[in-house]
Amino acid sequence: MSLIDNGGGPHLNCNGCSRRSNLELDTFDWLCDIPEVVGQTDLVEITFKNTRKGYFRNSNNLTLVKGDVVAVESSPGHDIGVVSLCGPLVLLQMKKNRIDPQRADIRRIYRKAKQVDLDKYEEVKQLEVPTMIKARQIAANLHLDMKIGDVEYQGDGGKAIFYYIAEERVDFRQLIKVLADEFKVRIEMKQIGARQEAGRIGGIGPCGRPLCCASWMSNFVSVCTGAARHQDISPNPQKLAGQCAKLKCCMNFEVATYIEAQKDFPPRDIQLETITGTYFHFKSDILSHTMQYSTAPNMAAGLVTLTTDRVKEIIALNKQGIKVDSLDGSDNAAPASKVVDYENVVGQDSLTRFDKKKKNNKKKKNNNSNNNASKQAASEDNQQAEGDSGNNSSAQNTQQNNKPAENSQSNQQGNQQRRDRDRNRDNRDRNRQNNNNQQGGNGENNQPRDGQQKHNNHNRNRNHNRNRNNNHQNGGGENGQQQGGGQNSEG
């Protein structure tokens, strides 16, 4: 039984009914779980390959459910099919397909298919594709303007049905003789349309779903280009045509709704007159009841979207000779205050704000280096003032150490000069006190007093030279440094 897929899969219920099915044109039996309706009719719907269906009578009172594989009466022999519908819904399907159970020649069901029947069915099913290719070659050799689209073998292999497509009437009597001699079976030719061929082949439509003709459609109604015009669809043949190269069947699904909605639309050839100019109809949105008008007759320029009620109002005013100020009436109405429900904070802060380097880093480093250099120079000056020796090399070292301080600010230079003046004043006071103490001593201390006088003179000259060097450094320039060095050597 598993050789023929009933399309139910894991979604089958206890009676074999399924909402989802791989069978084309399948019908959901929503009464299959009700036992009272099973014996109301003995008619059963049987599905064969692709979209072919037939209605048979269960004259042997077999217990059948959806998905059972059965052997049915055929001419000649028997055929193998799958039960697709049972119960009172079969009568509704026959009424839909305009089949009268009282007048139609309804054949009967023989039995449930045995394993021998299934093996024979699978054997002849493997011959369908090679037979179709060979038949196409024979039709081409006979110069017949037809296309053989599919071949279906009967379950017992006694007959083959050839489905073909032709634009005009074809005399295929010679073709039937050649095919019967070639395949040794009974030949039946059946002409189908392009839509039936697409339904038998199947596929996916541009909407992303299986083709309607291969899933649920059984009756094909002619489609005209007027359906596209009523729905304002672009008259592009490549977009309007389906996989069968005919107009898409789905254009007929909503055309009645569009025709009903267009009854409330004003005429599109009427122009709207305003004080600023004339507006021409450009496009309409039928389902939203809006119309777009342009300032140019053949292009989109200054488009304005209006409702159908507003368009009717403007047309009535124009008939009275009144030109409106604006189409949307915004000049007469007060502007509505905009209510902000939320605030968009995206973009308020730059994402690269952390990538920018701070500009004050270098200045801080320069100030720190200058302060350190000034402190180092001040400490060296203090050591020189307290030391005993005042040679020229120490003055040159002080001058070199003071070079970084040349770039310091003016207040630091003034502080340095102030400290030097205070230091010189202290040295002078100390020298005067020493001189006074020496003059008040006895004669025995004359020799030390002379040495002390020389020492004081030496400190006075050293302080004088230091002040001169500082003045040259504040003025800057190589000439000042050379002159200061020459004075130190002279001193």
ZIGIMO-V711458 format. One record per residue. RES is the residue in one letter. PHI is phi in whole degrees, -180 to 180 (999 if undefined). PSI is psi as a letter, one per 20 degrees, with the letter a starting at -180 (none if undefined). OMEGA is omega in whole degrees, -180 to 180 (none if undefined). Layout:
BEGIN
<<RES & PHI & PSI & OMEGA> <RES & PHI & PSI & OMEGA>>
END
This chain:
BEGIN
<<M & 999 & h & -174> <S & -79 & i & -178> <L & -73 & h & 178> <I & -112 & o & -178> <D & -78 & p & 178> <N & -85 & i & 175> <G & 82 & i & -177> <G & -82 & g & -179> <G & 68 & b & -178> <P & -72 & i & -177> <H & -93 & j & 178> <L & -70 & q & 172> <N & -94 & a & -174> <C & -67 & h & -179> <N & -101 & j & 176> <G & 85 & j & 179> <C & -91 & q & -177> <S & -146 & q & 174> <R & -75 & h & 179> <R & -101 & p & -177> <S & -148 & q & 175> <N & -85 & i & 179> <L & -77 & p & 179> <E & -75 & q & -179> <L & 57 & k & -180> <D & -79 & q & -179> <T & -121 & p & 179> <F & -83 & p & -180> <D & -89 & n & -177> <W & -82 & i & 177> <L & -107 & j & -173> <C & -71 & h & -178> <D & -88 & i & -179> <I & -99 & o & -176> <P & -71 & h & -177> <E & -70 & h & -175> <V & -96 & i & -175> <V & -68 & g & -176> <G & -92 & j & -179> <Q & -73 & h & 179> <T & -148 & q & 178> <D & -102 & j & 178> <L & -84 & p & -177> <V & -133 & p & 176> <E & -93 & p & -179> <I & -117 & p & 179> <T & -106 & p & 177> <F & -109 & b & -176> <K & -64 & p & 177> <N & 59 & c & -171> <T & -102 & j & -178> <R & -82 & p & 179> <K & -128 & q & 177> <G & -149 & q & -179> <Y & -116 & p & -174> <F & -129 & q & -178> <R & -104 & p & 179> <N & -86 & m & -176> <S & -75 & h & -180> <N & -92 & j & 178> <N & 55 & l & 177> <L & -78 & q & 176> <T & -84 & o & -175> <L & -117 & q & 173> <V & -131 & r & -179> <K & -62 & p & 180> <G & 104 & i & 178> <D & -73 & p & 177> <V & -94 & p & -174> <V & -130 & q & 173> <A & -105 & p & -175> <V & -118 & r & 180> <E & -71 & q & 178> <S & -143 & r & -179> <S & -131 & o & -7> <P & -88 & r & 174> <G & 74 & b & -179> <H & -136 & r & -179> <D & -128 & r & -179> <I & -113 & p & 179> <G & -143 & r & -177> <V & -120 & p & 177> <V & -69 & p & -179> <S & -111 & i & -178> <L & -161 & p & 177> <C & -135 & r & 174> <G & 91 & a & -175> <P & -68 & i & 178> <L & -67 & h & 178> <V & -64 & h & 178> <L & -64 & h & 178> <L & -67 & h & 178> <Q & -67 & h & 178> <M & -66 & h & 177> <K & -67 & h & 178> <K & -63 & h & -180> <N & -88 & j & 176> <R & 59 & l & 176> <I & -117 & p & -180> <D & -92 & o & -179> <P & -63 & h & -177> <Q & -82 & h & -176> <R & -105 & h & -176> <A & -72 & q & 177> <D & -85 & n & -176> <I & -99 & p & 179> <R & -84 & r & -171> <R & -118 & r & 179> <I & -94 & p & -179> <Y & -79 & g & -171> <R & -167 & r & 168> <K & -73 & q & -174> <A & -65 & p & 177> <K & -93 & r & -179> <Q & -66 & h & 177> <V & -66 & g & 178> <D & -63 & h & -180> <L & -69 & h & 179> <D & -66 & g & 178> <K & -66 & h & 179> <Y & -63 & g & 180> <E & -68 & h & -180> <E & -68 & g & -179> <V & -75 & h & 178> <K & -68 & h & 178> <Q & -72 & i & -178> <L & -90 & i & -172> <E & -69 & g & -178> <V & -67 & g & 176> <P & -60 & h & 179> <T & -66 & g & 179> <M & -64 & g & -179> <I & -66 & g & 179> <K & -66 & h & 179> <A & -66 & h & 176> <R & -63 & h & 177> <Q & -66 & h & 179> <I & -67 & g & 178> <A & -65 & h & 177> <A & -68 & h & 178> <N & -69 & h & 178> <L & -86 & j & 177> <H & 58 & l & 178> <L & -98 & p & -180> <D & -84 & m & -178> <M & -155 & r & 179> <K & -131 & p & 178> <I & -86 & o & -174> <G & -94 & h & -176> <D & -163 & q & 178> <V & -133 & p & 180> <E & -129 & p & 177> <Y & -88 & q & 173> <Q & -70 & q & -175> <G & -57 & h & 180> <D & -92 & i & 178> <G & 79 & j & -178> <G & -89 & i & -178> <K & -146 & q & 178> <A & -131 & p & 179> <I & -104 & p & 179> <F & -106 & o & 178> <Y & -95 & p & -177> <Y & -133 & r & 179> <I & -123 & p & 179> <A & -151 & p & 179> <E & -77 & h & -179> <E & -124 & r & 180> <R & -69 & p & -176> <V & -122 & p & 175> <D & -92 & n & -175> <F & -107 & k & 178> <R & -64 & g & 178> <Q & -67 & h & 180> <L & -66 & h & -179> <I & -65 & h & 179> <K & -65 & g & -179> <V & -67 & g & 180> <L & -68 & h & 179> <A & -66 & h & 178> <D & -70 & h & -177> <E & -78 & g & -172> <F & -106 & i & 175> <K & 61 & k & 177> <V & -136 & r & 176> <R & -78 & p & -173> <I & -106 & p & 174> <E & -131 & p & 180> <M & -101 & p & -179> <K & -134 & p & -179> <Q & -87 & p & 179> <I & -129 & r & 177> <G & -91 & r & -180> <A & -66 & h & 179> <R & -70 & h & 177> <Q & -66 & h & 178> <E & -65 & g & 177> <A & -63 & h & 178> <G & -68 & h & 179> <R & -75 & h & 180> <I & -80 & g & -179> <G & 83 & r & 180> <G & 151 & a & -179> <I & -112 & p & 180> <G & -82 & r & 179> <P & -65 & i & 177> <C & -81 & i & 180> <G & 91 & j & 180> <R & -110 & r & 176> <P & -60 & q & -178> <L & -59 & p & 180> <C & -63 & h & -179> <C & -69 & i & 180> <A & -101 & i & -176> <S & -117 & g & -174> <W & -142 & i & -177> <M & -80 & p & 175> <S & -122 & h & 178> <N & -110 & p & -176> <F & -108 & o & 179> <V & -98 & q & -180> <S & -65 & q & -179> <V & -116 & p & 179> <C & -117 & r & -179> <T & -71 & i & 177> <G & -63 & h & 177> <A & -64 & h & 177> <A & -70 & h & -180> <R & -69 & g & 179> <H & -66 & h & -178> <Q & -97 & j & 180> <D & 56 & l & 176> <I & -90 & p & -179> <S & -61 & p & -179> <P & -76 & l & 178> <N & -100 & o & -176> <P & -59 & h & -179> <Q & -69 & h & 180> <K & -90 & h & -179> <L & -83 & h & -177> <A & -90 & q & 177> <G & -94 & a & -179> <Q & -72 & i & 177> <C & -89 & j & -178> <A & 68 & j & 175> <K & -110 & r & 177> <L & -62 & q & -176> <K & -65 & p & 179> <C & -68 & h & -176> <C & -70 & i & 177> <M & -70 & i & 178> <N & -86 & i & -173> <F & -70 & h & -173> <E & -116 & j & -176> <V & -65 & h & 179> <A & -66 & h & 178> <T & -66 & h & 179> <Y & -68 & h & 179> <I & -65 & h & 179> <E & -68 & h & -179> <A & -73 & h & -177> <Q & -77 & i & 179> <K & -67 & h & -180> <D & -89 & j & -177> <F & -86 & q & 175> <P & -73 & r & 178> <P & -61 & q & -176> <R & -85 & i & -178> <D & -87 & j & 180> <I & -88 & p & 179> <Q & -90 & q & 179> <L & -102 & p & -177> <E & -100 & p & 175> <T & -129 & r & 179> <I & -67 & h & -178> <T & -81 & h & -179> <G & 164 & a & -178> <T & -108 & p & 180> <Y & -116 & q & -177> <F & -117 & q & -180> <H & -68 & p & -179> <F & -116 & g & -178> <K & -158 & q & 179> <S & -128 & q & 172> <D & -109 & o & -168> <I & -68 & g & -175> <L & -70 & h & 178> <S & -93 & i & 177> <H & 58 & l & 176> <T & -128 & q & 180> <M & -135 & q & 179> <Q & -109 & p & -180> <Y & -122 & q & -178> <S & -121 & q & 177> <T & -78 & i & 178> <A & -112 & q & -176> <P & -73 & h & -173> <N & -123 & j & -179> <M & -154 & r & 180> <A & -86 & o & 180> <A & -141 & p & -180> <G & 60 & l & -176> <L & -66 & p & 177> <V & -130 & p & -180> <T & -97 & p & -178> <L & -129 & q & 173> <T & -81 & r & -179> <T & -65 & h & 178> <D & -66 & g & 178> <R & -67 & h & 179> <V & -66 & g & 178> <K & -62 & h & 179> <E & -65 & g & -180> <I & -67 & h & 179> <I & -64 & h & 178> <A & -65 & h & 178> <L & -68 & h & 179> <N & -65 & h & 178> <K & -66 & h & 177> <Q & -85 & j & 179> <G & 85 & j & -179> <I & -104 & p & 176> <K & -102 & p & -178> <V & -77 & q & 178> <D & -71 & g & 178> <S & -147 & q & -177> <L & -70 & g & -177> <D & -86 & i & 178> <G & 71 & k & -178> <S & -76 & i & -179> <D & -73 & h & -178> <N & -85 & h & -177> <A & -91 & q & 178> <A & -74 & q & -180> <P & -65 & p & -180> <A & -75 & p & 179> <S & -71 & p & -177> <K & -83 & p & -180> <V & -96 & p & -179> <V & -95 & o & 180> <D & -84 & h & -179> <Y & -151 & r & -180> <E & -122 & p & -180> <N & -87 & o & -178> <V & -95 & j & -180> <V & -72 & p & 178> <G & 93 & i & 178> <Q & -70 & h & 177> <D & -109 & p & -180> <S & -72 & p & 179> <L & -73 & i & -178> <T & -103 & j & -177> <R & -69 & h & 179> <F & -84 & i & 180> <D & -84 & i & -178> <K & -76 & p & 179> <K & -83 & q & 179> <K & -73 & p & -175> <K & -81 & i & -175> <N & -88 & i & -178> <N & -66 & g & -178> <K & -66 & h & -180> <K & -64 & g & 179> <K & -64 & g & 179> <K & -65 & g & 179> <N & -65 & g & 180> <N & -65 & h & 179> <N & -66 & g & 180> <S & -66 & h & 179> <N & -68 & h & 179> <N & -65 & g & 178> <N & -64 & g & 179> <A & -66 & h & 179> <S & -66 & g & 178> <K & -65 & h & 180> <Q & -66 & h & 179> <A & -66 & h & 180> <A & -65 & h & 179> <S & -67 & h & 179> <E & -68 & h & 177> <D & -65 & h & 178> <N & -65 & h & 179> <Q & -66 & h & 179> <Q & -69 & h & 180> <A & -67 & h & -180> <E & -87 & i & -179> <G & -74 & r & -179> <D & -94 & h & -176> <S & -102 & q & 178> <G & -134 & l & -177> <N & -74 & r & -177> <N & -71 & h & -178> <S & -65 & h & 178> <S & -67 & h & 177> <A & -66 & h & 178> <Q & -67 & h & 178> <N & -64 & h & 178> <T & -64 & h & 179> <Q & -65 & g & 178> <Q & -68 & h & 180> <N & -69 & h & -179> <N & -83 & i & -178> <K & -62 & g & 179> <P & -63 & h & -179> <A & -77 & i & -180> <E & -65 & h & -178> <N & -90 & j & -180> <S & -74 & r & -178> <Q & -76 & r & -174> <S & -67 & h & -180> <N & -69 & h & 177> <Q & -68 & h & 177> <Q & -65 & g & 179> <G & -66 & h & 177> <N & -65 & h & 180> <Q & -65 & g & 178> <Q & -64 & h & 180> <R & -64 & g & 179> <R & -65 & h & 178> <D & -65 & g & 180> <R & -66 & h & 178> <D & -65 & h & 180> <R & -66 & g & 179> <N & -66 & h & 179> <R & -64 & h & 179> <D & -66 & h & 179> <N & -66 & h & 179> <R & -66 & g & 179> <D & -64 & h & 179> <R & -66 & h & 179> <N & -66 & h & 180> <R & -65 & g & 179> <Q & -65 & h & 178> <N & -64 & h & 179> <N & -65 & g & 179> <N & -65 & g & 179> <N & -67 & h & -179> <Q & -71 & h & -180> <Q & -68 & h & 180> <G & -80 & i & -178> <G & -86 & r & -179> <N & -86 & a & -178> <G & -73 & h & -180> <E & -68 & h & -177> <N & -98 & j & -179> <N & -65 & g & -178> <Q & -64 & g & 176> <P & -67 & h & -179> <R & -65 & h & 177> <D & -63 & g & 178> <G & -66 & h & 178> <Q & -68 & h & 178> <Q & -64 & g & 178> <K & -64 & h & -180> <H & -65 & h & 178> <N & -68 & g & 178> <N & -62 & h & 179> <H & -63 & g & 178> <N & -66 & h & -180> <R & -64 & g & 178> <N & -64 & h & -179> <R & -66 & g & 178> <N & -65 & h & 179> <H & -63 & g & 179> <N & -67 & h & -179> <R & -65 & g & 178> <N & -63 & h & 180> <R & -66 & g & 179> <N & -64 & h & 179> <N & -64 & h & 178> <N & -64 & h & 177> <H & -65 & h & -179> <Q & -66 & h & 179> <N & -67 & h & 178> <G & -72 & h & 179> <G & 76 & r & 177> <G & 103 & q & -180> <E & -70 & h & -179> <N & -65 & g & 179> <G & -64 & h & 179> <Q & -67 & g & 179> <Q & -66 & h & 178> <Q & -66 & h & 178> <G & -63 & h & 179> <G & -66 & h & 179> <G & -66 & h & 180> <Q & -67 & h & 179> <N & -64 & h & -180> <S & -68 & h & 178> <E & -69 & g & 179> <G & -64 & none & none>>
END
